[in-house]
Amino acid sequence: MNIDQIRIHIDRLIKEKGKNYRSLSMAIGKNEAYLHQYINKGSPRRLPEQQRRKLAALLDVDEQQLTDIKLPKSVETSPKTAQNTIIEMISPIMDKNGATSTAGFLSLPATDISAISQSPSENIKFTRISGDSMQPTLTDGDYIFIDFAQNHLSGDGLYMIQTANTLCVRRIQQIPSGEALLICDNQNYKSVAVSLKKLKILGKALFALKAVKIG
């Protein structure tokens, strides 16, 4: 394949794998418009080696498929990596339009994501816990995965909610009055009752990665 055919091939791979330019661009260490510029405008002319190798791993293909340059045999025939899924990290502070903003991305094997949830991977996002309101369940620095498809109260549990222009995680318990009790696991904080109609649930908490200092 020539240079133009390579770009078309990469574009096809991205669509077939259910990925998008923006997330892949940031996952390979470039700005969010990088792959759009490369595929649609031919800039850069060829993907640099470092970005090409990362993209091959994320798309689960041999690196040779992403370049017209003949690669050494050791590179061309290297074992394929396990299929990876890119998970968006969101900031706890919403942008000026009241929408969640991207803080980064995490690439994980698809098997690890399916172990967390059977929901499509694009519904899964994660964020970093700040503060001590949910101690001891969640501590400052922990990472928590949220299923944004479960944006309704489906029973008592941990949910991500929107309060003003920030996001936070609370334990929610429905009470007979038709309200929901927002509970902080840290007993130094008071629980708050809110109307279910005014409660804005963004997703349900699924899994946490504990930040434990070991050295």
C-alpha positions as CSV (number, residue, x, y, z in Angstrom):
1,M,0.0,0.0,0.0
2,N,1.2,3.5,-0.7
3,I,1.0,6.5,1.7
4,D,-2.6,7.5,0.7
5,Q,-3.8,3.9,0.9
6,I,-2.3,3.5,4.4
7,R,-4.3,6.5,5.6
8,I,-7.5,5.1,4.1
9,H,-6.7,1.7,5.7
10,I,-6.1,3.3,9.1
11,D,-9.4,5.2,8.9
12,R,-11.2,2.0,8.1
13,L,-9.6,0.2,11.0
14,I,-10.6,3.0,13.4
15,K,-14.2,2.7,12.3
16,E,-14.2,-1.1,12.4
17,K,-12.8,-1.2,15.9
18,G,-15.4,1.4,17.1
19,K,-12.8,3.9,18.0
20,N,-12.6,7.6,17.2
21,Y,-9.9,10.1,16.1
22,R,-10.0,12.2,19.3
23,S,-9.5,9.5,21.9
24,L,-6.9,7.6,19.9
25,S,-4.9,10.8,19.2
26,M,-4.7,11.6,22.9
27,A,-4.0,7.9,23.7
28,I,-0.9,8.0,21.5
29,G,0.3,11.2,23.2
30,K,-0.8,13.8,20.7
31,N,-3.4,16.5,20.6
32,E,-7.0,15.5,20.0
33,A,-7.0,16.6,16.3
34,Y,-3.8,14.8,15.4
35,L,-5.3,11.7,13.6
36,H,-7.9,13.8,11.9
37,Q,-5.2,16.0,10.4
38,Y,-3.1,12.9,9.5
39,I,-5.9,11.0,7.8
40,N,-7.8,13.8,6.1
41,K,-5.0,16.3,5.4
42,G,-2.0,14.1,5.1
43,S,-0.1,15.9,7.9
44,P,2.2,14.4,9.0
45,R,3.1,12.5,5.9
46,R,3.8,9.4,7.8
47,L,3.1,8.5,11.4
48,P,6.3,8.7,13.6
49,E,7.5,5.4,14.8
50,Q,6.5,5.9,18.5
51,Q,2.9,6.9,17.6
52,R,2.7,4.2,14.9
53,R,3.6,1.5,17.5
54,K,1.1,2.8,20.1
55,L,-1.6,3.0,17.5
56,A,-1.0,-0.5,16.3
57,A,-1.3,-1.8,19.8
58,L,-4.6,0.1,20.4
59,L,-6.1,-1.1,17.1
60,D,-4.8,-4.7,17.7
61,V,-3.0,-5.0,14.4
62,D,0.5,-5.6,13.1
63,E,2.5,-2.4,12.9
64,Q,3.3,-3.1,9.3
65,Q,-0.3,-2.4,8.4
66,L,0.2,1.3,9.4
67,T,3.1,2.1,7.2
68,D,4.3,1.8,3.6
69,I,7.9,1.4,4.9
70,K,9.1,-2.2,5.1
71,L,9.7,-2.9,8.7
72,P,12.3,-5.4,10.0
73,K,11.0,-8.9,10.3
74,S,11.2,-8.8,14.1
75,V,8.8,-5.9,14.2
76,E,6.5,-7.1,11.4
77,T,5.9,-10.5,12.9
78,S,5.8,-9.5,16.6
79,P,2.9,-11.1,18.5
80,K,-0.3,-9.1,18.5
81,T,-1.2,-7.5,21.7
82,A,-4.5,-8.2,23.4
83,Q,-7.3,-6.0,22.1
84,N,-7.3,-2.8,24.1
85,T,-10.2,-0.5,25.1
86,I,-9.7,3.2,25.7
87,I,-11.6,4.6,28.7
88,E,-12.0,8.3,29.1
89,M,-11.0,10.0,32.4
90,I,-13.3,12.9,33.2
91,S,-12.6,15.9,35.4
92,P,-14.7,16.4,38.5
93,I,-15.1,20.1,37.4
94,M,-17.6,20.6,34.6
95,D,-16.8,23.0,31.7
96,K,-18.4,26.4,31.1
97,N,-21.2,24.8,29.1
98,G,-22.1,22.4,32.0
99,A,-20.7,19.4,30.3
100,T,-18.1,16.9,31.5
101,S,-14.6,17.5,30.3
102,T,-11.8,15.1,29.5
103,A,-8.8,14.8,31.8
104,G,-7.1,12.0,30.0
105,F,-7.5,8.4,28.8
106,L,-6.6,4.9,30.0
107,S,-6.0,2.0,27.8
108,L,-6.9,-1.4,29.3
109,P,-7.4,-4.9,27.9
110,A,-10.9,-5.4,26.7
111,T,-11.2,-8.4,29.0
112,D,-10.5,-6.2,32.0
113,I,-13.3,-3.8,31.0
114,S,-15.8,-6.7,30.4
115,A,-15.0,-7.9,34.0
116,I,-16.0,-4.5,35.3
117,S,-19.2,-4.2,33.3
118,Q,-21.1,-5.8,30.5
119,S,-22.1,-2.3,29.4
120,P,-20.6,-1.1,26.1
121,S,-17.1,0.4,26.8
122,E,-18.1,3.9,25.5
123,N,-20.5,4.1,28.5
124,I,-17.6,3.5,31.0
125,K,-15.7,6.5,32.3
126,F,-13.5,7.0,35.3
127,T,-12.5,9.8,37.6
128,R,-10.2,10.6,40.5
129,I,-11.7,10.9,43.9
130,S,-10.8,14.1,45.7
131,G,-11.4,14.7,49.4
132,D,-12.4,12.5,52.3
133,S,-16.3,12.6,52.2
134,M,-16.5,9.0,51.2
135,Q,-13.9,7.5,53.5
136,P,-13.3,4.7,54.3
137,T,-15.0,3.3,51.1
138,L,-13.2,5.8,48.9
139,T,-10.2,7.8,49.8
140,D,-8.5,10.8,48.3
141,G,-6.6,9.8,45.2
142,D,-8.6,6.6,44.4
143,Y,-10.0,6.1,40.9
144,I,-13.5,5.0,40.3
145,F,-15.2,3.6,37.2
146,I,-18.7,4.9,36.4
147,D,-21.3,3.4,34.0
148,F,-22.9,6.4,32.5
149,A,-25.7,4.3,30.9
150,Q,-27.1,3.7,34.5
151,N,-28.1,7.4,34.9
152,H,-31.1,6.6,37.1
153,L,-31.7,5.4,40.6
154,S,-31.9,1.6,40.3
155,G,-31.6,0.8,44.0
156,D,-29.4,1.8,46.9
157,G,-25.7,2.2,45.9
158,L,-22.9,4.5,44.9
159,Y,-23.6,7.0,42.1
160,M,-22.0,9.9,40.5
161,I,-24.2,13.0,40.7
162,Q,-24.0,16.6,39.5
163,T,-24.1,19.3,42.1
164,A,-23.9,22.9,40.6
165,N,-20.9,22.6,38.3
166,T,-19.1,19.8,40.0
167,L,-19.3,16.0,40.0
168,C,-19.2,13.9,43.2
169,V,-19.8,10.4,44.3
170,R,-22.4,9.7,47.0
171,R,-24.2,6.7,48.4
172,I,-27.9,7.2,47.5
173,Q,-30.8,5.7,49.4
174,Q,-34.4,6.2,48.5
175,I,-36.6,7.1,51.4
176,P,-40.5,6.8,51.7
177,S,-41.0,10.6,51.4
178,G,-40.2,10.3,47.7
179,E,-36.8,11.8,48.3
180,A,-33.3,10.4,48.1
181,L,-30.8,10.5,50.9
182,L,-27.4,11.5,49.8
183,I,-25.0,9.8,52.2
184,C,-21.3,10.5,52.8
185,D,-19.6,7.4,54.2
186,N,-17.5,9.6,56.4
187,Q,-19.6,10.1,59.5
188,N,-18.1,13.6,59.9
189,Y,-20.4,14.7,57.1
190,K,-24.2,15.0,57.3
191,S,-26.5,13.2,54.9
192,V,-28.8,15.4,52.8
193,A,-32.3,14.6,51.6
194,V,-33.2,15.9,48.1
195,S,-36.2,15.6,45.8
196,L,-35.8,12.7,43.3
197,K,-37.0,15.2,40.6
198,K,-34.0,17.5,41.4
199,L,-31.5,14.7,41.7
200,K,-29.2,14.6,38.6
201,I,-27.6,11.1,38.4
202,L,-24.9,10.8,35.8
203,G,-24.0,7.1,36.4
204,K,-23.5,4.3,38.8
205,A,-20.2,3.5,40.4
206,L,-18.9,0.1,39.4
207,F,-15.3,-0.4,40.5
208,A,-12.6,1.4,42.4
209,L,-8.8,1.4,42.1
210,K,-7.3,2.1,45.5
211,A,-4.4,4.6,45.7
212,V,-2.2,3.1,48.4
213,K,1.3,4.4,48.9
214,I,3.8,1.5,49.0
215,G,7.1,3.3,49.2
